[in-house]
Structures are given as C-alpha cells and as structure tokens.
Amino acid sequence: MAEDKPVKSLEDNSEIVTYGLFEPFFYPGNADRERRINKLQNDIRMYIIELAEKQEKLDSLLETLKKILDHIADDLKFFELKEE
C-alpha cells in the first residue's frame, strides 16, 4: 500500500491525509483523473434526469389509475343502488 502523504486540498488549502486507495484522486493536475471524475459527474446527472423523467411518467400513470378506480367505484355504487 502506498505511504500516507499529506496533500493540499483545492478548496481550503488545508492539509488532508489520504490512504492508499484514495490517494490518486487528490493529486492536482492529473488531467486523466479529472476527466474521469467529470464523466462520472455527468453520468450521475444524466441518471438523475432519467429518474426524474421516469418519476413523472409514474406519477402520470398513478393519476390515470386513480381515475380508472374512481370510475369503477362509481359504477359499483350505481349497481348497488340499482339492486336495492
């Protein structure tokens, strides 16, 4: 495992200690890693957008289902009253 090294944080210039597995993400100027991080961020954004679109479709389907069930309930009430 790589030796622990303090690395400057880009946000507040404080020192942070990284541990082996996470070390490469904190090296400033590593363009390849920055591109991969940006791609992951974009992929996550697109996934969130897709989820929001699917949620809208599900909400629409739920409203339609509620209307159908309301009509069925009204029909059942009508037939119950008719039988009496």
KOLGUPA-985713 format. One record per atom (N, C-alpha, C, CB): x, y, z. Coordinates in steps of 0.001 Angstrom, whole numbers, padded with zeros to 6 digits, always signed. Glycine has a CB too. Example, Ala and Ser with C-alpha at 12.3 -4.5 7.8 and 13.67 -1.06 7.14 Angstrom:
KOLGUPA-985713
+013190-005690+007800+012300-004500+007800+013200-003300+007800+011308-004473+009046+012850-002250+007080+013670-001060+007140+012900+000030+007870+014084-000598+005725
//
This chain:
KOLGUPA-985713
+000852-001175+000000+000000+000000+000000+000896+001236+000000-000968-000001+001227+000457+002271-000641+001244+003497-000744+001367+004171+000615+000613+004459-001759+002450+004886+000763+002701+005607+002015+001744+006789+002138+004171+006094+002086+001245+007040+003351+000337+008164+003569+001087+009473+003398-000307+008090+004970+000513+010378+002616+001144+011677+002371+000108+012767+002573+001754+011751+000939+000463+013843+003272-000465+014969+003336-000541+015653+001973-000031+015979+004429-001725+015992+001553-001931+016625+000253-002775+017870+000465-002614+015646-000762-002466+018914-000270-003220+020163-000146-004607+019993-000753-002468+021331-000832-005606+020434-000035-006971+020430-000548-007134+021628-001468-008019+020464+000612-007838+021437-002563-008027+022535-003506-009005+023574-002972-008518+022001-004842-009907+023178-002058-010938+024093-001599-010449+025068-000542-012090+023321-001064-009784+024571+000491-009460+025469+001598-007973+025499+001938-010240+025068+002816-007155+024876+001115-005706+024851+001309-005279+024197+002619-005169+026250+001257-006168+023461+003278-005765+022738+004478-005167+021400+004063-006971+022534+005447-004384+020829+004951-003781+019546+004625-004741+018422+004975-002444+019366+005364-004835+017466+004066-005638+016286+004338-004747+015068+004161-006890+016215+003405-005047+014019+004865-004267+012796+004743-005085+011804+003947-003879+012217+006139-004446+011228+002945-005132+010235+002131-004534+008875+002438-005022+010566+000615-005303+007847+002151-004867+006498+002454-004927+005646+001200-005722+005885+003568-003792+005212+000746-003622+004281-000353-004636+004349-001473-003630+002956+000171-005786+003755-001266-006794+003603-002298-007296+004940-002832-007947+002805-001765-007420+005941-001970-007995+007220-002380-006947+008233-002821-008802+007797-001252-005694+007923-002603-004623+008869-002885-004673+009484-004287-003315+008191-002699-004817+008676-005353-004740+009252-006698-005769+010342-006979-004900+008172-007705-006917+010330-006301-007938+011328-006578-007561+012712-006075-009238+010908-005966-006571+012830-005218-006239+014118-004629-005010+014779-005251-006021+013950-003163-004406+014152-006244-003256+014780-006882-003749+015853-007844-002384+013730-007624-003459+017114-007578-003894+018167-008504-003150+018063-009832-003672+019559-007882-003826+018417-010897-003188+018447-012207-003239+017125-012947-001776+018864-012062-003850+016130-012393-003948+014853-013077-005164+014907-014007-004060+013666-012053-004922+015294-015251-005999+015564-016211-006849+014326-016493-005414+016087-017516-006215+013157-016577-006971+011943-016867-007974+011654-015761-006028+010754-017047-007549+011777-014536-008455+011553-013398-009554+012610-013379-007672+011573-012060-009197+013852-013670-010196+014921-013698-011249+014642-014765-009524+016285-013955-010807+014144-015924-011756+013803-016989-012683+012673-016547-011005+013400-018275-012109+011666-015881-012939+010556-015419-013932+011013-014353-012061+009428-014869-013478+011875-013459-014371+012404-012428-015483+013220-013070-013589+013265-011415-015128+014067-014042-016143+014864-014748-017138+013967-015473-015476+015822-015750-016627+012886-016095-017520+011958-016789-018462+011292-015792-016710+010891-017559-017940+010872-014653-018797+010265-013631-019857+011248-013150-017954+009781-012444-019463+012501-012943-020424+013518-012512-021510+013711-013564-019711+014853-012234-021107+013764-014828-022088+013918-015908-023001+012701-016002-021376+014142-017250-022417+011498-015843-023231+010280-015864-024257+010295-014737-022340+009032-015751-023840+010739-013556-024752+010814-012415-025862+011820-012694-023988+011199-011130-025507+012979-013263-026528+013981-013611-027543+013409-014599-025865+015243-014208-027046+012708-015619-027941+012128-016619-028838+011064-015983-027130+011520-017784-028279+010280-015077-029062+009259-014383-030168+009905-013552-028154+008398-013487-029840+011003-012878-030838+011717-012074-031943+012273-012970-030175+012860-011270-031562+012814-014132-032553+013339-015076-033465+012211-015559-031855+014024-016281-032869+011047-015889-033673+009903-016321-034635+009465-015224-032768+008735-016722-034148+009438-013992-035015+009057-012874-036167+010042-012708-034206+008974-011576-035883+011333-012876-036936+012346-012756-037987+012157-013852-036333+013768-012832-037534+011861-015074-038478+011629-016172-039339+010399-015898-037724+011463-017503-038704+009340-015392-039464+008128-015072-040442+008391-013938-038516+006978-014697-040033+009211-012976-040927+009555-011867-042153+010301-012382-040186+010406-010816-041945+011223-013340-043070+011951-013931-044034+010989-014632-042560+013012-014927-043470+010020-015366-044321+009036-016047-045094+008201-015034-043475+008119-016953-044416+007794-013961-045094+007008-012929-046198+007814-012258-044091+006524-011881-045937+009089-012002-046966+009948-011409-048178+010055-012331-046396+011352-011117-047911+010202-013623-048994+010291-014601-049797+008985-014639-048429+010613-016001-049095+007859-014637-049784+006564-014634-050597+006371-013360-048774+005424-014784-050062+006828-012248-050780+006717-010979-052069+007536-011008-049887+007177-009816-052009+008740-011548-053208+009570-011671-054247+008899-012564-052847+010954-012230-053787+008323-013675-054699+007619-014577-055344+006435-013864-053954+007141-015838-054547+005688-013126-055070+004542-012383-056088+004975-011332-053927+003779-011717-055814+006085-010661-056770+006600-009674-058100+006946-010336-056197+007840-008960-058043+007580-011514-059271+007938-012231-060053+006688-012626-058940+008773-013482-059338+005671-013107-059998+004422-013502-060671+003776-012294-058981+003443-014138-059943+003731-011174-060513+003133-009961-061708+003931-009450-059449+003038-008867-061655+005253-009573-062803+006079-009184-064025+005754-010042-062454+007575-009307-063812+005582-011354-064922+005227-012247-065491+003860-011883-064457+005234-013717-064618+002912-011580-065083+001577-011191-065893+001660-009898-063886+000606-011016-065385+002439-008933-066108+002594-007662-067472+003237-007891-065283+003442-006668-067532+004243-008763-068818+004884-009076-069783+003890-009719-068605+006090-010012-069261+003069-010648-070106+002056-011297-070628+001048-010281-069323+001328-012402-069776+000631-009358-070211-000326-008335-071289+000274-007446-069022-000776-007482-071127+001537-007079-072146+002212-006266-073466+002288-007031-071676+003634-005865-073385+002590-008323-074583+002684-009154-075316+001348-009186-074219+003128-010582-074566+000253-009392-075198-001061-009460-075746-001498-008109-074208-002091-009971-075078-001123-007014-075585-001447-005680-076904-000722-005428-074548-001072-004596-076974+000549-005821-078211+001311-005642-079323+000756-006525-077977+002797-005957-078958+000322-007721-079940-000197-008666-080540-001507-008154-079296-000408-010049-079725-002342-007502-080202-003630-006998-081150-003447-005826-079027-004507-006583-080986-002399-005047-081849-002163-003882-083172-001708-004360-081249-001136-002916
//
